[in-house]
Amino acid sequence: MTNVAPESVNVILLRQPFVLGVGSGDETPVELPKKLIISPPSANRIQLPDGRHLAYEEQGVSADRARFSLIAPHSFLSSRLAGIPGIRASLLEEFGVRLVTYDLPGFGESDPHPGRNLNSSALDMLHLADALDIPDKFWVVGYSGGGMHAWSALHYIPDRVAGAAMFAPMANPYDSKMTKEERHKTWDRWSTKRKLMHILARRFPSLLPLFYRQSFLSGKQGQPESWLSLSLGKKDKTLLEGPEFNAFWERNVAESVRQGDARPFVQEAVLQVSDWGFSLSDIQMQKKEDRGFFELIKSLFNQVEREWVGFLGPIHIWQGMDDRVVSPSVAEFARRVVPGATVHKLLDEGHFSYFCFCDECHRQIFSTLFGIPQGPIDPVPQPGEVASELAEETPAPDNLAEEEQGNSSLA
């Protein structure tokens, strides 16, 4: 079913069964590794112009009833099954939202794309929207590492994006507009191992598969803190210890590593720390104007409003102030270089605690983005449907004649 490597790994495993040591006189409980369970393929897929297939998942209202369409690229070690973890179907219905998630190339059931970059990532989103009959514009949702792909949509296909909802989105730590101090703050709270993985992705990416095959590509289950080399705050730890998150994590990781290939993960890690092809400051820019000498002198004495170009729709960034995965300084950097971005600071929230399995949080998010809930759109009946309904409501001629005859006899 999958080519996941069989090696075991020294990580703390989730909910492992215990056995006693046998034949050694040692009665200390020993944890048995729990295998990763990968379900049979079940995704819907579209074919892209280059022949690749992209797997996707839909939640919420149907296309003809959607008031708002959202597309959510996932983060590292995730899949189309993530979306907005724990989002209620009733909330999607109440706001008339259609949520579309998809597997990045080489993840889950999507075909790999050896030469992918952030431009091709944005085009994949565009082709997905067209294939699923998403009219006009859609909202993009970017959580954590998925924020990289959301930023790319704002840069490369701004005319198709209505707005962006970002949650602790990552930025390129080597962005040309990032100061030295901002760069250091980006990884200030990272664990030592995560800093090591960052250096490997930047300088020695060929070594990354060795680490991946000893952790999430080992065929065994493990905790996110260990596999992703994370340090977590209080709220995040509480959430990740709960059965609801654990069940989601196991299912989502199993789907992410379905193909058992390290290359898509190496690609993703390298993309995060390489040249994105744009700076966040390119998302919104003031239009450059060719001015003559006299126009330039005149502008020095008169404040002239310059036209903004790029993505001009709403950009909302929710950032936990106790986030130890993506530093709050990243959101501050984004606000500095993207003037139209609105940052919502979340006191005491971590990286996972606001975005995952929080009904109240999800309602706050949708209310901020969409205002008062108006429900789905009532689809306009097609001419054929109208004619059919009229035919059903109109009595047959014979029945009319009988009714008229009955009425005359009563007169």
C-alpha positions as CSV (number, residue, x, y, z in Angstrom):
1,M,0.0,0.0,0.0
2,T,2.9,2.3,0.6
3,N,6.7,2.3,0.4
4,V,7.2,3.8,3.8
5,A,10.6,2.8,5.2
6,P,10.5,0.1,7.9
7,E,13.1,1.5,10.3
8,S,12.1,2.1,13.9
9,V,12.7,5.5,15.6
10,N,13.5,6.7,19.1
11,V,10.6,9.0,19.6
12,I,7.8,9.2,22.2
13,L,4.9,7.4,20.6
14,L,1.3,8.2,21.1
15,R,-0.9,5.9,23.2
16,Q,1.4,2.9,22.8
17,P,0.4,-0.5,24.3
18,F,2.7,-1.7,27.1
19,V,4.3,-5.2,27.6
20,L,6.7,-6.5,30.3
21,G,10.2,-7.5,29.5
22,V,10.4,-11.3,29.1
23,G,13.3,-13.6,30.0
24,S,15.5,-10.8,31.4
25,G,14.1,-10.4,34.8
26,D,13.2,-6.8,33.9
27,E,9.6,-6.1,34.6
28,T,9.7,-2.5,33.5
29,P,7.0,-1.7,30.9
30,V,8.3,-1.5,27.4
31,E,6.5,0.6,24.7
32,L,5.7,-1.2,21.5
33,P,5.8,0.9,18.4
34,K,2.5,1.6,16.9
35,K,2.3,1.4,13.1
36,L,1.1,4.1,10.9
37,I,-2.3,3.1,9.4
38,I,-2.8,4.3,5.8
39,S,-6.3,4.0,4.4
40,P,-7.1,3.0,0.9
41,P,-7.0,5.9,-1.7
42,S,-10.3,7.8,-1.7
43,A,-9.6,11.3,-2.8
44,N,-11.3,13.2,-5.7
45,R,-8.7,14.4,-8.2
46,I,-8.4,16.8,-11.0
47,Q,-6.0,16.7,-13.9
48,L,-3.8,19.8,-14.3
49,P,-2.7,21.2,-17.7
50,D,0.7,19.6,-17.4
51,G,-0.9,16.1,-16.9
52,R,-0.4,15.9,-13.1
53,H,-3.3,15.0,-10.8
54,L,-4.2,17.1,-7.8
55,A,-6.2,15.5,-4.9
56,Y,-8.7,17.7,-3.1
57,E,-11.4,17.7,-0.4
58,E,-14.6,19.8,-0.1
59,Q,-16.5,20.9,3.0
60,G,-19.4,23.1,3.6
61,V,-22.1,24.2,1.1
62,S,-22.2,23.2,-2.6
63,A,-20.7,25.3,-5.4
64,D,-24.1,26.8,-6.5
65,R,-25.0,27.8,-2.9
66,A,-21.6,29.2,-1.8
67,R,-21.5,32.8,-0.7
68,F,-17.8,32.6,0.0
69,S,-15.2,30.0,-1.4
70,L,-12.0,29.3,0.6
71,I,-9.0,27.4,-0.7
72,A,-6.5,26.2,2.0
73,P,-3.0,24.9,1.1
74,H,-1.7,22.8,3.9
75,S,1.5,23.1,6.0
76,F,4.5,20.8,6.3
77,L,3.7,17.2,7.3
78,S,0.0,17.7,6.6
79,S,-2.5,17.0,3.9
80,R,-5.9,18.0,2.4
81,L,-7.5,16.4,5.4
82,A,-6.4,19.2,7.6
83,G,-8.2,22.3,6.3
84,I,-9.4,24.1,9.4
85,P,-9.1,21.4,12.0
86,G,-12.4,20.9,13.9
87,I,-14.5,23.3,11.8
88,R,-18.2,22.7,12.2
89,A,-20.4,21.9,9.2
90,S,-23.1,24.0,10.8
91,L,-20.8,27.0,10.9
92,L,-19.9,26.6,7.2
93,E,-23.6,26.4,6.4
94,E,-24.4,29.4,8.6
95,F,-21.9,31.7,6.7
96,G,-22.5,30.0,3.3
97,V,-18.9,28.9,3.0
98,R,-17.4,26.3,0.7
99,L,-14.0,25.1,2.0
100,V,-11.6,23.4,-0.5
101,T,-8.4,21.8,0.6
102,Y,-5.9,19.9,-1.5
103,D,-2.7,17.9,-1.3
104,L,0.5,19.7,-2.3
105,P,2.5,17.9,-5.1
106,G,3.8,14.5,-3.8
107,F,1.8,14.7,-0.6
108,G,-1.3,12.5,0.0
109,E,-2.8,11.5,-3.3
110,S,-1.4,14.3,-5.5
111,D,1.2,13.5,-8.1
112,P,4.7,14.8,-7.4
113,H,6.1,17.8,-9.3
114,P,9.9,17.7,-9.5
115,G,10.4,21.3,-10.6
116,R,7.8,23.0,-8.4
117,N,8.2,26.4,-7.0
118,L,5.9,29.1,-5.5
119,N,4.8,30.3,-9.0
120,S,3.7,26.8,-9.9
121,S,2.1,26.5,-6.4
122,A,-0.1,29.6,-7.1
123,L,-1.0,28.2,-10.6
124,D,-2.1,24.9,-9.1
125,M,-4.5,26.9,-6.9
126,L,-5.8,28.7,-9.9
127,H,-6.4,25.6,-12.0
128,L,-8.1,23.9,-9.0
129,A,-10.5,26.9,-8.7
130,D,-11.3,26.8,-12.4
131,A,-11.8,23.0,-12.3
132,L,-14.2,23.2,-9.4
133,D,-16.2,26.1,-10.9
134,I,-15.3,28.7,-8.3
135,P,-16.5,31.8,-10.0
136,D,-14.6,35.1,-10.0
137,K,-12.6,35.3,-6.7
138,F,-11.8,33.0,-3.7
139,W,-10.3,33.5,-0.3
140,V,-7.0,31.9,0.5
141,V,-6.3,30.4,4.0
142,G,-2.7,30.1,5.0
143,Y,-1.7,28.4,8.3
144,S,1.9,28.0,9.4
145,G,4.0,26.6,6.5
146,G,0.9,26.8,4.3
147,G,1.2,30.6,4.6
148,M,4.1,30.4,2.1
149,H,1.7,29.1,-0.6
150,A,-1.0,31.7,0.5
151,W,1.5,34.5,0.0
152,S,2.4,33.2,-3.4
153,A,-1.3,33.3,-4.5
154,L,-1.4,37.0,-3.4
155,H,1.7,37.7,-5.5
156,Y,1.2,35.6,-8.6
157,I,-2.6,35.5,-9.0
158,P,-3.9,38.6,-7.2
159,D,-6.8,39.1,-9.5
160,R,-8.4,35.8,-8.5
161,V,-8.0,36.3,-4.7
162,A,-10.8,38.0,-2.7
163,G,-8.8,38.1,0.5
164,A,-6.4,36.2,2.8
165,A,-6.9,34.7,6.2
166,M,-3.5,33.9,7.7
167,F,-2.7,32.1,10.9
168,A,0.8,32.3,12.2
169,P,2.0,32.3,8.6
170,M,5.7,31.8,8.0
171,A,7.8,34.3,6.1
172,N,11.1,33.7,4.3
173,P,13.8,34.3,6.9
174,Y,16.0,35.4,4.0
175,D,13.6,37.9,2.6
176,S,15.6,40.8,1.3
177,K,13.5,43.3,3.3
178,M,14.0,41.5,6.6
179,T,16.5,43.2,9.0
180,K,19.2,41.3,10.8
181,E,17.3,41.7,14.1
182,E,14.0,40.5,12.6
183,R,15.8,37.5,11.1
184,H,17.3,36.5,14.5
185,K,13.9,36.9,16.2
186,T,12.4,34.5,13.6
187,W,14.2,31.5,15.1
188,D,14.9,32.8,18.6
189,R,12.5,30.5,20.3
190,W,13.2,27.4,18.2
191,S,14.6,24.2,19.6
192,T,18.2,23.3,18.8
193,K,17.1,20.4,16.6
194,R,14.8,22.6,14.6
195,K,17.6,25.1,14.0
196,L,19.7,22.2,12.8
197,M,17.0,21.1,10.3
198,H,16.8,24.7,9.1
199,I,20.5,24.8,8.4
200,L,20.4,21.4,6.6
201,A,17.5,22.7,4.4
202,R,19.5,25.8,3.6
203,R,22.9,24.3,3.1
204,F,22.8,20.5,3.0
205,P,19.3,19.4,1.8
206,S,20.6,16.0,0.7
207,L,21.0,15.0,4.3
208,L,17.3,15.7,5.2
209,P,16.0,12.2,4.0
210,L,18.2,10.5,6.6
211,F,16.3,12.4,9.4
212,Y,12.9,12.1,7.8
213,R,13.2,8.3,7.5
214,Q,14.0,8.0,11.2
215,S,10.9,10.0,12.1
216,F,7.7,10.5,10.1
217,L,8.8,8.3,7.2
218,S,9.6,5.4,9.6
219,G,6.2,3.8,9.3
220,K,5.5,4.5,13.0
221,Q,3.5,7.1,14.8
222,G,5.0,9.9,16.8
223,Q,4.3,13.2,18.5
224,P,4.4,16.5,16.6
225,E,6.8,18.0,19.1
226,S,9.4,15.3,18.3
227,W,8.8,14.9,14.6
228,L,8.7,18.6,13.9
229,S,11.3,19.5,16.5
230,L,8.9,22.0,18.2
231,S,8.9,23.7,21.6
232,L,5.4,24.4,22.7
233,G,3.6,26.8,25.2
234,K,1.0,25.8,27.8
235,K,-2.2,26.0,25.6
236,D,-0.6,24.1,22.7
237,K,0.6,21.3,25.0
238,T,-2.9,21.0,26.5
239,L,-4.5,20.8,23.1
240,L,-1.9,18.3,21.7
241,E,-2.4,15.9,24.7
242,G,-6.2,15.6,24.0
243,P,-7.7,12.6,22.2
244,E,-9.4,14.8,19.6
245,F,-6.2,16.3,18.3
246,N,-4.3,13.0,18.5
247,A,-6.9,11.3,16.3
248,F,-6.7,14.1,13.8
249,W,-2.9,14.1,13.9
250,E,-2.6,10.4,13.3
251,R,-5.0,10.5,10.3
252,N,-3.5,13.6,8.8
253,V,0.1,12.5,9.0
254,A,-0.7,9.0,7.6
255,E,-2.3,10.7,4.6
256,S,0.6,13.2,4.3
257,V,3.3,10.4,4.0
258,R,1.1,8.0,1.9
259,Q,3.6,7.9,-0.9
260,G,6.6,7.2,1.4
261,D,8.8,9.5,-0.6
262,A,11.1,12.0,1.1
263,R,11.6,14.2,-1.9
264,P,8.3,16.2,-1.6
265,F,9.2,17.0,2.0
266,V,12.7,18.0,1.1
267,Q,11.3,20.2,-1.6
268,E,9.0,21.9,0.9
269,A,11.7,22.4,3.4
270,V,14.1,23.9,0.8
271,L,11.4,26.2,-0.5
272,Q,10.8,27.7,2.9
273,V,14.4,28.9,3.2
274,S,15.2,29.6,-0.5
275,D,14.5,32.6,-2.8
276,W,10.7,32.7,-3.1
277,G,10.9,34.8,-6.3
278,F,9.4,37.7,-4.5
279,S,9.6,39.6,-1.2
280,L,6.5,40.2,1.0
281,S,7.0,43.8,0.2
282,D,6.1,43.0,-3.4
283,I,2.6,42.0,-2.4
284,Q,1.5,45.6,-2.2
285,M,3.6,48.4,-3.8
286,Q,3.2,52.0,-4.7
287,K,3.1,52.4,-8.4
288,K,6.3,53.9,-9.9
289,E,5.7,56.9,-12.0
290,D,8.0,58.4,-14.6
291,R,8.3,62.1,-13.7
292,G,10.1,64.9,-15.4
293,F,12.3,67.3,-13.5
294,F,9.6,69.9,-12.8
295,E,7.1,67.2,-11.7
296,L,9.7,65.9,-9.3
297,I,10.3,69.3,-7.8
298,K,6.6,70.0,-7.5
299,S,6.1,66.7,-5.7
300,L,8.6,67.7,-3.0
301,F,6.2,70.6,-2.0
302,N,2.9,68.9,-2.6
303,Q,1.9,65.6,-1.0
304,V,0.6,63.6,-4.0
305,E,-1.1,60.3,-3.3
306,R,0.6,57.5,-5.3
307,E,-1.4,54.6,-6.7
308,W,-1.0,51.2,-5.0
309,V,-0.6,48.1,-7.1
310,G,-0.5,44.4,-6.4
311,F,-3.0,42.6,-4.1
312,L,-5.3,45.3,-2.7
313,G,-7.9,43.0,-1.0
314,P,-8.1,42.4,2.8
315,I,-5.3,40.5,4.5
316,H,-5.9,39.3,8.1
317,I,-3.2,37.7,10.2
318,W,-4.0,36.0,13.5
319,Q,-0.9,35.5,15.6
320,G,-0.6,33.8,19.0
321,M,1.8,35.7,21.2
322,D,2.9,32.5,22.9
323,D,3.6,30.9,19.6
324,R,7.0,29.1,19.8
325,V,6.8,27.7,16.3
326,V,6.3,30.8,14.2
327,S,7.6,33.8,16.2
328,P,5.2,36.8,16.6
329,S,8.0,38.9,15.1
330,V,7.1,37.4,11.7
331,A,3.6,38.9,11.9
332,E,5.2,42.2,12.8
333,F,7.5,42.0,9.8
334,A,4.6,41.2,7.6
335,R,2.7,44.2,8.9
336,R,5.7,46.5,8.3
337,V,6.2,45.5,4.7
338,V,2.6,44.8,3.7
339,P,0.8,48.1,4.6
340,G,-2.7,46.6,4.1
341,A,-2.3,43.7,6.4
342,T,-4.3,43.6,9.7
343,V,-2.6,41.7,12.5
344,H,-4.8,40.3,15.3
345,K,-2.6,39.6,18.4
346,L,-3.8,36.7,20.5
347,L,-2.6,36.9,24.1
348,D,-1.7,33.5,25.6
349,E,-2.5,31.6,22.4
350,G,0.1,29.4,20.8
351,H,0.6,27.9,17.3
352,F,-2.2,25.4,17.4
353,S,-4.6,26.5,20.1
354,Y,-6.5,29.2,18.3
355,F,-6.7,27.6,14.8
356,C,-7.4,24.0,15.8
357,F,-10.6,22.6,17.4
358,C,-11.9,25.9,18.8
359,D,-15.5,26.6,17.9
360,E,-15.5,30.0,19.4
361,C,-12.3,31.0,17.6
362,H,-13.7,29.7,14.2
363,R,-16.8,31.8,14.7
364,Q,-14.7,34.9,15.5
365,I,-12.6,34.3,12.4
366,F,-15.6,34.0,10.1
367,S,-17.3,37.1,11.7
368,T,-14.2,39.1,11.1
369,L,-13.9,38.0,7.5
370,F,-17.5,37.9,6.4
371,G,-19.5,40.0,8.9
372,I,-23.0,39.0,9.9
373,P,-23.8,35.4,8.7
374,Q,-26.3,35.4,5.8
375,G,-26.4,31.7,5.1
376,P,-25.9,30.1,1.6
377,I,-27.1,31.7,-1.6
378,D,-30.4,30.4,-3.0
379,P,-29.5,29.1,-6.4
380,V,-31.3,30.6,-9.3
381,P,-33.6,28.0,-10.9
382,Q,-32.7,27.1,-14.5
383,P,-35.3,27.5,-17.3
384,G,-35.9,23.8,-17.5
385,E,-36.4,23.5,-13.7
386,V,-38.9,26.4,-13.8
387,A,-40.9,24.8,-16.6
388,S,-41.0,21.5,-14.7
389,E,-42.3,23.2,-11.6
390,L,-45.0,25.0,-13.5
391,A,-46.1,21.8,-15.1
392,E,-46.4,20.1,-11.7
393,E,-48.5,23.0,-10.3
394,T,-50.8,23.3,-13.3
395,P,-53.9,21.0,-13.2
396,A,-54.5,18.7,-16.2
397,P,-57.3,19.8,-18.6
398,D,-59.4,16.7,-17.8
399,N,-59.4,17.6,-14.2
400,L,-60.3,21.1,-14.9
401,A,-63.3,20.0,-17.0
402,E,-64.5,17.7,-14.2
403,E,-64.1,20.5,-11.6
404,E,-66.1,22.9,-13.8
405,Q,-68.9,20.3,-14.4
406,G,-69.1,19.6,-10.6
407,N,-69.4,23.3,-9.9
408,S,-72.2,23.8,-12.4
409,S,-74.2,20.9,-11.0
410,L,-73.9,22.5,-7.5
411,A,-75.2,25.8,-8.8
